[in-house]
Amino acid sequence: YFILKDLTGHGIGKELHEDPYVLNYLDRPIEKTKKFASGLTIAVEIIYSMGTEEIAYEPGRKWSIITKDRSLSACFERSIAVEDEETFILT
């Protein structure tokens, strides 16, 4: 299995996809990762593939993304609201 690192989570606000982009893997020690600020709403998206981690866009379709080897893949997503004292899982 591979995590598709080219596809990330993101902030949610006036636009569907906003900063910050939220990686679906650790790229540094956890102690050095940024903390989310209060008032932020994010989509955490983890996408796995049973084959390659390389992606391609389905010809003629704007939002259809496939793995280059057309292997099985799945997306797991949660929308999260960060507040001062608590974090809420919205979906």
Secondary structure, DSSP 8 states (H G I E B T S, - for coil): -EE-TTS-EEE-SSSSSEEEEE-SS-SS-GGGS----TT-EEEEEEEEESS-S-EEE-TT-SS-EEETT---EEEEEEEEEE-SS-EEE--
